[in-house]
Amino acid sequence: MKGIEEEIGAPLFLRTTRSVVLTREGGSLVQVARRVVENYDDGLRAMQGIVQRQASRLSVAALPSLAAMLLPAVAQAVREADPEAQIHIRDVLSDTTLDLMLAGDVDFALTSADPSRTDIVYDEFVRDRYVLLARNDDKRLENGAPADLMDCHALGLLSMPQGTAARLYADAAFLQRGAQFRPLMEFEHLATIGKFVTAGFGVGFLPCLAAMMITEPDLRIVDLENAPVRSLGVVRHKAHRPSAIAGLAISRVKLEAGRLAAHSPSRIQT
């Protein structure tokens, strides 16, 4: 106390041999100290609230096909574990999923990525084969798909555009065979591909999970021999450890992927 009195330049107590009482300055300091303690407690409670809200917040960026095929069941499991959970899903194209993850806007991304990158952790959870999506009455495919992938060009292939994960693997598959992938038409949205296939403009060339999203009644999936395979993974920033709620979501993603693979083991592998 002597040091505080010297610091402020006034006595805080009147001291006698029988009692110690606050001076006017001492009484003022008590009021200041109470406000400091109250502000500290308020700040501490505010920080605890922020931490608790963050612990109950899940944000995921995913390719549209993965968002639709996997994340409803994942979100339901998270909500059952934490009824107060705030769940945010961004269904976006491949480049955007990585941008959101690297910026820290999402806990993790479900997409394709180069596993050799040093700034990410890539945990592959599923691989899906490319298939053809054709009209039920397409007589060119009565006996199945062409044995050689190069012959598929003659069918008039409809594909996703450049910059998407689906297109990246399609381009690579043809390059590995010494040819360039030349789709007849390309669209960003799977529903558009489905409508154009139904209208007879060509045949969809898509990863299986993407083709399964198209539910036109007049279309069917045709398997390809020696089809290219797309790798899909949980991608997170190497510097960030997943929260408990994100860890739960990642576990459920893998579980749901396993269920899909069990229904189509020749097309989807975990």
HELIX and SHEET records of a PDB file:
HELIX    1   1 LYS A    2  ILE A    8  1                                   7    
HELIX    2   2 ARG A   24  ALA A   55  1                                  32    
HELIX    3   3 PRO A   64  MET A   69  1                                   6    
HELIX    4   4 LEU A   71  ALA A   81  1                                  11    
HELIX    5   5 SER A   94  LEU A  102  1                                   9    
HELIX    6   6 LYS A  139  LEU A  141  5                                   3    
HELIX    7   7 LEU A  149  LEU A  155  5                                   7    
HELIX    8   8 ALA A  165  GLN A  176  1                                  12    
HELIX    9   9 LEU A  190  THR A  198  1                                   9    
HELIX   10  10 CYS A  208  ALA A  211  1                                   4    
HELIX   11  11 ALA A  244  HIS A  263  1                                  20    
SHEET    1   A 2 PHE A  13  ARG A  15  0                                        
SHEET    2   A 2 VAL A  20  LEU A  22 -1                                        
SHEET    1   B 8 GLN A  86  ASP A  91  0                                        
SHEET    2   B 8 ARG A  57  ALA A  62  1                                        
SHEET    3   B 8 PHE A 108  THR A 111  1                                        
SHEET    4   B 8 VAL A 229  HIS A 237 -1                                        
SHEET    5   B 8 ILE A 120  ARG A 135 -1                                        
SHEET    6   B 8 VAL A 203  PRO A 207 -1                                        
SHEET    7   B 8 LEU A 157  SER A 159  1                                        
SHEET    8   B 8 MET A 185  GLU A 186  1                                        
SHEET    1   C 6 GLN A  86  ASP A  91  0                                        
SHEET    2   C 6 ARG A  57  ALA A  62  1                                        
SHEET    3   C 6 PHE A 108  THR A 111  1                                        
SHEET    4   C 6 VAL A 229  HIS A 237 -1                                        
SHEET    5   C 6 ILE A 120  ARG A 135 -1                                        
SHEET    6   C 6 LEU A 219  ASP A 223 -1                                        
SHEET    1   D 6 GLN A  86  ASP A  91  0                                        
SHEET    2   D 6 ARG A  57  ALA A  62  1                                        
SHEET    3   D 6 PHE A 108  THR A 111  1                                        
SHEET    4   D 6 VAL A 229  HIS A 237 -1                                        
SHEET    5   D 6 ILE A 120  ARG A 135 -1                                        
SHEET    6   D 6 ILE A 268  GLN A 269 -1                                        
END                                                                             
